[in-house]
Amino acid sequence: MSGNNSVLLLKKARTRYTQQEIAKKIGVNVRTIRRWEVHSPPPPDYIAEALQQRVLNLSAFSTPNTDLFSFIDLFAGIGGIRQGFEKQGGKCVFTSEWNPFANKTYLENFPLVDGHQFIGDITKVDETDIPDHDVLLAGFPCQPFSIAGVSKKNALGRPHGFECTTQGTLFFDVARIIAAKRPKAFLLENVRNLVSHDKGNTFKVILETLETELGYKVFHKIMDGQHFVPQHRERIIILGFRENIAHNPFDDLCLPGKNAIKLSSILHPQDGSEKPEPPFTTGENATVNPKYTLTPHLWEYLQNYAEKHRQAGNGFGFGLVTENDIARTLSARYYKDGSEILIDQGPKKRPRRLTPRECARLMGFDDSFIIPVSDTQAYRQFGNSVVVPMIAEVARVFIKNLMD
């Protein structure tokens, strides 16, 4: 390794980590990192290996031994859809995600190996530069179509759906890539409200684009993550196949009954049966950090807000739940006050938010999933993610029909 490689690896590491984080990972003083960055002196040769293994994880991981099919991961978020398809024997060959905080989480859990390309803004990528692939996956941005997103944009007098040039039209970036690369199949994911947005016209345009213009056989289904996790979370899944297939793949789904899984399955037990995971849990019993308990002021505000709307005949309010309940939909705004899912801590005690680890579990991520970002960013990321086991089941029937 040359000193030049050490410099390049340090620059790459700094796109994902702070100086303090890098210093901690490789066991040096933060002042040393600062000196290396201004080449006074540059990092020595041996630091390259530490940066690779301890910071960038380039040599600590290898590509999963999967080559049944290749896929690309667009609008990837933190990789929830990718997880489901890797379990079916797929190999990811290209990823696109513009959010730098999501990038950090994604790359921490899916390190770049074997020439895997990772791109930020897909709108700036020529479709011919994307590698060939069998399957295209895309959880294209849903804010222009979601109920909350439409309400907010209406209030601000802003366009939504395909009139929203910053997010709504990103579907057409998916379409241009499908047109150019002609994958054998694709999976698209979005919020349920996509179907009814603009009195159904938005969804009509999507289907016409996929079926008539691109020539794919398309199936779609609204699915509830509640079959797999203790959360009511409805999303639309759109499957497309380049060649005709015998029947609707969704007919092959094996869905567990709803309401069988309760919040107790994802909450920290706080009895010492799990290891503490600072800053989420601390102490011998892995007790939830008190910082997740609502402040007196916030709890009073939420109660008054709910009472105000109750008297007005509205249904707005907080969602107070126990370990025996099912949660509302976790949203990307959960970091603000946690009002949609508040955990009851008993009489005369203020409720608490879920910890980011509990949010990960609520979305079906296992505890090996690394959360390298702040609580605020973690809440946003899990609130925007997919229910992983639901996607895994869809991937199972999807790939079965594709192979058949």
GUKE-986805 format. One record per residue: residue in one letter; x, y, z of N, C-alpha, C, O in turn. Coordinates in steps of 0.1 Angstrom, whole numbers, plus 5000, padded with zeros to 4 digits. Each point is the difference from the previous one (the first is absolute). Layout:
# residues N
aXYZXYZXYZXYZ;...
***
This chain:
# residues 404
m500849885000499250125000500950125000501050015007;s498750094985500750125000499450115009498849985003;g501950125000499450115008498950074993499150055006;n501049954980498950054992498749935002498950065001;n501149815000498949925003499450035014498850005001;s502050025008499650045014499250134999499050025007;v501550084986499350134998498749984994499050055005;l500949874984498749984993499049925009498850045000;l501749875008499149925009499550095011498849995004;l502050105001499650095010499050104995499050035007;k501150024980499050094994498749924999498950065002;k501249824994498749924998499449985014498750015001;a502149965009499449985013499350135006499049995007;r501650124989499450135005498750044993499350095005;t500449844984498750024995498949935008498850034998;r501649885011499049925008500150035015499149975007;y502150074997500250015015500750135003500750064992;t499149985021500750125005501449975003500449885001;q500450225002501449985004500049925013500849915002;q498350125007499949935013499749864998500649915007;e498550064984499649864998501149914994500249895005;i500550174986501149934994501249985010500549895001;a499750215007501149995010499749895010500949925004;k497850075000499649895009500249874994500449905007;k499250084980500049874994501449954998500349885001;i500750214996501349954997501050025012501249974999;g498350095012500850025012501150105000501149985005;v498550144989501050115000499350125006498850015002;n502050105001499450125004499450084989500449994989;v498550085014499350074989500950114994499850034988;r501150025020501050104994500849944989500450074991;t499949805011500849934990499250004987500650024989;i498149955011499250004988500050134994500150014987;r499850105020500050134995501450034993500050064989;r501149905017501350024993500149924987500550054990;w499049835010500149924988499150064989500449994988;e498550075015499250064990500650124993499750034989;v501250045018500750114994501449964996500950094996;h499449785004501349944995501150065008501150034995;s498749985019501150055008500249915012499750045011;p500949844987500349934988498949934994498949995007;p501149944982499049924995499949875008501049975006;p497949964993499949875008501149904995500249994988;p500449945021501049904996499449884992498849985001;d502049944993499549894991499249905008498949964995;y501550015017499349895008498650045004499249925003;i500550214996498650055004499049954990498849995003;a501649994984499149964990499349875004498849994998;e501949925007499349875004499050025011499049945000;a501350155010499150035011498850074995498849975004;l501450124986498850074994499149904993498850015000;q501849904993499349904992499249915009498849984998;q501849965012499449905008499150065011498949955002;r501650155005499250055012499050114997499050025007;v501350054982499150124997499149974988498850015001;l501849954988499249984988499549854998499249984991;n501449935017499549864999500249944986499349914996;l501750134997500249964986500549855000499749934991;s501250035018500549875000499449915010500249885000;a498950175009499449925010498849934995499449915007;f500150134981498849954995500349954986500950044993;s498349875002500049954986498650004995499049995007;t500950014980498749994993499449875004500649905000;p498150105004499349885003500149904989500050044988;n500149835015500249904990498749974993499349905002;t500350204990498750004993500250044986500550114997;d499049814994500150034986498949954992500149984988;l498749995018498849964993499550104991499649984988;f500550155016499650114992500750135005500450005011;s499750104980500550135004498950105001499049994994;f501250115015499050105001500750145003501150005005;i498150104993500550145004499050055010498849975000;d501750125009499250055011499950154999500950075004;l498049984991499850144998499250075011499149935006;f501250194998499350075011500149905012499049975006;a502249994997500349885008499750025015499849915007;g500250224997499850025015501149945007501250024998;i498449895012501049935008500149854996500649925008;g498850044981500249874995499049905004500349884999;g498550165005499049905004499649914989499849885002;i500050174986499649924988501149914996499849884997;r501450175003501249924997500149885008500349894995;q499450125018500149895009499249884996500449885000;g498350154996499149904996500449924988499849884999;f500950194992500349944987501449935001500249904993;e500650145016501349935002499749865006500649904998;k498350095011499649885006499549904989500049885003;q499650164986499649924989501149964990499749954990;g501550095013501149964992500450114990500749974990;g498950155012500350114991501350075003500450005012;k500350064978501250085002499850144996499650024988;c500550075021499950154997501250054992501149985005;v498750084984501150054992500150154998500950054995;f498050025010500050144999499050065010498949945002;t501450175005499250065010499950154998501050064996;s497850005006499950144999499250055012498949955003;e501650155004499350065012500750145002501250015002;w497950094998500650145000500250055014500950095002;n498449865008500150065014501449955006500249885001;p500650225004501349965005499949925013500949925003;f498150115005499949925013499549864997500549905006;a498650084984499649874996501249924994500149885002;n500750204990501249944995500949945010500549894999;k499650185012500949965011499549875006500849905002;t497950095000499449875006500149894990500449895003;y499350144984500049904990501449944998500249885000;l500850214999501449954998500649935012500949924999;e498650115013500549945012499549855000500749915005;n498150074989499449875000500249924987500049885000;f500350194990500349944987501250064994499950084990;p501349885015501250064995500249974985499649904994;l501150204999500349994986501149894997501150025005;v498649884988500949904996499849964986498950024994;d502149925000499949944986499550104990499249964991;g501350165010499650104990498650055000499550064991;h499849925020498650045002500050164999500850075006;q498449984985499950144998498950065010498949955001;f501550175005499150075009499950144995501050075000;i497849974996499750134994499150085009499149955006;g501150194995499150085008498750034992499049945003;d501150164989498850064993499849924987500850024990;i498149905009499749924988499650094988500249964989;t499450165014499550084989501250054991499950054989;k501349945017501250054993500849884994501150024995;v498349865005500749884995499449974986498849994999;d502149994991499549954987499649865001500849915005;e498050054991499549865002500949904993500149895004;t500650154986500949904993501249975008500749904997;d499650185013501249975009499649915011500949955007;i497950024995499649905010500249864996499749974988;p500949955020500349864996498849924996498950035006;d501349874986498949924996499549925013500849975009;h497950004991499549935012498749934997499450034990;d500349875018498849924998498850075006498949994994;v501250075017498950055008500350145004501150035005;l497950064993500150145005499250025012498849965000;l501750095011499350035013500050155002501050064999;a497849995005499950155002498950035010498849984997;g501650085014499050055009500050154998500450085008;f499049964980500250144996499250095010499049965005;p501550174997499550095010498550015000499350014990;c500149985022498649995002499350135005498850014999;q502050095005499450125006499050074990499050055006;p501249954981499050074992498749935000499050064996;f500949815008498849924999499449975013498849965001;s502050055010499549965013498950105005500050124995;i499249845014498950095005500750125007499650114998;a501449865011500750115007500750094990499950125001;g500749824989500750084990499150094992500350124998;v498649834998499050084992499450115008499950114995;s499849865018499450105008501050125003499650114999;k501649855003501050105002500250094988500150125001;k500049824987500350084988498850084997500150114995;n498749845007498850084998500050125009499650114995;a500749875017500150125010501050104996499850125002;l501249844991501150094996499850054986500850084995;g498149884999499750044986501049944990500350074990;r500349815013501049954991499449884993499049945004;p501550034984499549894992500449875006500949995008;h498449904989500349875004499849904989499550034989;g500849845014499949904990501050034988501150045003;f498549934985500950024989500250154997500950034992;e498450065014500350144999501150055009500550114999;c499949805010501150035009501349964994500449894999;t500350214996501249974991501149955008501049944995;t499050075019501249965007499949855004501049945002;q497750015000499949865005499049924991500349894997;g498650175000498949924993500549944987499749894997;t501150194996500449964987501249905000500549954990;l500050025022501149905001499549864995500849924997;f497950065003499549874994500549994985500349894995;f499750224998500550004986501449974999500549954989;d500350075021501449955000500149855001500849944993;v498250005014499949865001499649954986500649904995;a498550174999499549954986501050014990500149914991;r500850205009501050014990501149895001500549964990;i499750005023501049895002499449874995500749924994;i498150055009499349884995500050004985500349894994;a499450225000500050014985501449974994500149934990;a500950125017501449984994500649865003500649944991;k499250015021500649885004499249874998500549895000;r498250134999499049894998500349885010500249894995;p499750135018500249895009498949904999498950034994;k501349855010499049894999498850045009498949964996;a501350115015498950035008500350125009501250045001;f497850025006500350105009499050005012498949934999;l501550135012499150025011500050145004501150065002;l497850014999499950145005499150005012499149925002;e501350175008499350015012499650145003500850094997;n498049935009499650145003498949995010499649905005;v499950224999499050015010498649964994499850014988;r499349955020498749954996499350124992499349974990;n500950155015499250114994500450034985499350084993;l501749855002500450024986498949964991499850064990;v499449845014498949954992498950104999499450014989;s500350065021498950105000500450144997499150094998;h502249945001500450144998499550054987500049944990;d499550195011499450074989498949924993499949984988;k499349965021498849924995500449884992499349964991;g501949995011500449884993500850034988500549914993;n499650225003500750034987501549975001500649964990;t500050075021501449985002500449854998500949974992;f498349945014500349864999499749954986500749914995;k498350154999499749964986501150034991500449924991;v500350205011501150044991501249905003500749964990;i499550005022501149905004499749874992500949954994;l497950005007499749874994500150014985500549914994;e499050205000500150014986501550014995500449944990;t500450135018501450004997500749875000500749964991;l499049965020500649875001499549904991500749924994;e498050085003499449894992500050044985500549924992;t498950205005499950034986501350054993500449954990;e500350145017501250064994501249905001500749994991;l499449955021501249915002499749864997500949924998;g497850045002499749864995500249895011500249894996;y499650155016500249905011498649955005499050075000;k501049805004498849955007500050045015501049965007;v498050114997500150075013498949955010498949984996;f501549995016499149965011500350105012501150055002;h497849985005500250085012499149965011498949944998;k501550095014499349965012500350095012501150045002;i497950005005500250085013500249895011499149925002;m502050105005500349905010500250075013500550125001;d499249815010500250065014501149935007500049875001;g501050205004501149955007499649935013500849935006;q497950094998499549945012500049855000499949935010;h500250014978500149854999501349965006500149885005;f500950204996501449965003500550075013500949955006;v498750174996500550085012498850075007498950004994;p501350045018498850065008499850144996500150095009;q499649944978499850134995499150004989500149924990;h498850175010499150014989500750094989500250125003;r500349824986500750084990499749954986500549904996;e498750174997499549964987500950074989500250125001;r500249804990500850044989499549934987499549895001;i500750184988499749934987501349954994501050065000;i498949814996501149934993499649984985499049954998;i501950094993499849994986501049914994501250025002;l498449874992500949904994499850014985498950014995;g502249984997500050004986500949904994501149985005;f498449954985500849894993500150034985499050044994;r502249955001500250034986499349894991499450034990;e500649845015499349904993498849965007499950025012;n499149934981498749975006500249885010500849914997;i498550095014500149895009498649945002499050064996;a500949825010498849935000498950055008498850004997;h501650065015498950055009500650115009501250034999;n497950035009500450115009500949955011499649915008;p501650144993500949955010499550035014500349925009;f498950184993499550035013499149885006499749995012;d499849934979499149895004500949895007499449925007;d501950094992500849905007500550045013500749935007;l499050194998500450065012499649915012498849955000;c502050035010499749945013500050115010501150045005;l497750014999499950115009499649955014498949945001;p501950085010499549975013498850095004499850104994;g499449855015498850085004500450135007501050015006;k498150094992500350135007499749985015499349915004;n501350195003499850015015500649905008499950005012;a500849904982500749905007501250045007500449965011;i500350144983501350055005499750135008499450094994;k501049925018499850125009501350085002501149954997;l498750175008501250085002501049955010501250034999;s498349885009501049945010501149934993501149985005;s498749984982501049924993501250104995501149954997;i498650185003501150094996500550105010501050074998;l498349935014500450095011501249945008500149885001;h500750215004501149965009499449945012499150075006;p501249814998499449945012500450065013499350005010;q501950074991500550075011500149915013499750055011;d500649834987500149905011501449935000500149915008;g500850144984501349945000500149884990501149954999;s497850024994500149894991500650034986500349924992;e499950215006500850054988501150095004499950065011;k501249944981501150085004499750154998499250034991;p501350055018499850154998500650044986501149964996;e498350144998500450064988500050155001499150064995;p501949995011500050155001500050064987500649954990;p498850175008499250085010498649965001499350065008;f500249834986498649965000499749955014499050035006;t501849874998499849945014501350005007501050004995;t498850015018501250015009499949925012498849965004;g502350015003499949935013499949854999499949954989;e500249995022500049855001498749944994500149894994;n498850175008498749954995499750054986498949984995;a502050104999499850054986498750095001499149974992;t500850125017498850095002500050104989501150064996;v497749974999499950114990500550135005499650045011;n501250034981500650135004498950105004499050014992;p501050055019499050105004499750114990499050065000;k502049964991499850114990498949974990499550104994;y500049785006498949974991498650025006499049994993;t501050045020498850035007499650154997500950085000;l497949944996499550144997500250095011499849975012;t500650154985500150115010498650045006499149984992;p500850075020498750045005499350104990498849994998;h502050104997499450104991499449944987498950034996;l501949884998499549934987498849925003499150004992;w500949925019498949925003498750085003498949964996;e501350155011498850095002499550054987498850014998;y502150034993499650064987499249904992499050034995;l501549845005499349904992498749975005499049984993;q500850025020498749975007499050114997498949984996;n501650155005499150114997499750014985498850034996;y502149934995499750004986499049894997499050034992;a501149865014499049894997498750045005498949974994;e501050095018498750045006499350114991498850004998;k502050094997499550104991499349954988498950044997;h501749864997499549944988498849905003499149994992;r501049955020498949925004498750085002498949964995;q501250155011498850095001499550054987498850034999;a502149994991499650044987499549894991499650024989;g500449865017499549884992501049954991499649924991;n501750115010501049944991500749885007499949985012;g500749954980500749885005501550015003500749915003;f499850224996501450025002500449985015499250045009;g501949904993500549985014501249915000500449964989;f500150015022501249925001499549855001498949975003;g502149944994499749865000500749935012501149974999;l498250025012500649945012499749855000498949964999;v502249965002499949864998500749935011500950055006;t498749824997500749915009500749894992499949994988;e500849925020500749894993499049904994500449924992;n498350095011499049914995499350054988499049944995;d501550185000499350064989500749994987501149954999;i498350114990500650014987500250154998499150085003;a502049964991500350144998499350064988499749934990;r500250205010499650074988501250004990501149945004;t498850124985501150014990501150095005499750115003;l501549844997501250085004500350094988500149954989;s499950185014500350104989501450065001500649995011;a499850084979501350065000500050125009501150055003;r497850005002499950115009500149965015499850085009;y500449794993499949955014501050075009499850015012;y501350044982501050075008499550135007500550045010;k498450014984499550135006499449995013500450075010;d498649844992499449985014499749865003499649975011;g500549944979499749865002498549975003499749895005;s499550204991498650005004499249884995499149955006;e501350004982499249894994500249865007499149925000;i502150075007500249885007500750035014501250025000;l498049995010500650035013499849885009498949955001;i502150015006500049885008499650035015500650085006;d498349874998499550025014501049935010500349894999;q500150195010501049955010499349985014500749985010;g498050024990499349985013499450125006500250114995;p499049875015499250115007501050115005501049975006;k498650154992500750125005501450014994500950075006;k499449864983501250024993499850054986499049964993;r501850135003499950054986500449894990500949925003;p498450084986500449904989501450034994500550105003;r499949814989501350024994499949974985499149934995;r501950124997500149964986500649864999500649955010;l499349994979500849884996501450054999500350114996;t500749805008501450034997500249964985499249934994;p501950135000500249964986500249854998499649954989;r500949985020500149854999498649944999499849914992;e499350145017498649954999499450034987499249924995;c501150205000499450034986500649914990499249964991;a502150015010500549904990499349875001499749944990;r500150015022499249875002498650014995499549914994;l499950215008498650024995499949994985499049974994;m502150064999500149994985500549874996500149974988;g500249945021500549874996501549984999500449894995;f500450215008501449995000500549925012499550025011;d501449894987500549935012501050085008500550114995;d499949855016500950085009501450014995500850085006;s499649854983501350014995500150124991501150044996;f497850025001500050124991500650125007499550035011;i501550034983500750115007499350134998499650044989;i500350045022499450135000501150105003500250035012;p500450034978501250085002499750155001500950085001;v497849964999499650144999499350055012499849925009;s499950204992499350065012498649955001499549944990;d499950075022498649965001499150064990499149944994;t501150195004499150074991500049944986499049984994;q502250005001500249944987499549854999499449964991;a500849975020499649865001498549994999499449924993;y499950175015498550004999499550034986499149944995;r501650154998499650044986500249884991499149974992;q502049965010500449894991499049885002499649944990;f500150025022499149895002498650044997499249914995;g500450215007498750054996499850004985498849994996;n502350024996499949994986500249874994500049984988;s500449925020500449874996498849914997498950045001;v501449844994499049894998500049905011501049995008;v498049944993499949885010500849894993499549944990;v501750035015500949914994499449864998500149954989;p499349985021499549874997498850004990499849904993;m499550215006498950004990500750004986499549934991;i501550155007500750014987500649864997500149964989;a500549985022500649874998499049904995500349914991;e498550095014499049914995499550034986499849914992;v500150225005499750044986501249954991499749954989;a501550075015501249964992499949854997500449964990;r499249965020499949864998499149964989500449934991;v498450125009499049964989500450074987499849954989;f500850175012500550084988501049924993499949974987;i501249985020501149934993499549864996500549954990;k498649995018499549874996499350014986500349914991;n498950195007499350014987501050044989499849974989;l501250125015501050044990500749884995500349984988;m500249935021500849884997499149904992500549944990;d498250055014499249914993499750044985499349944993;
***
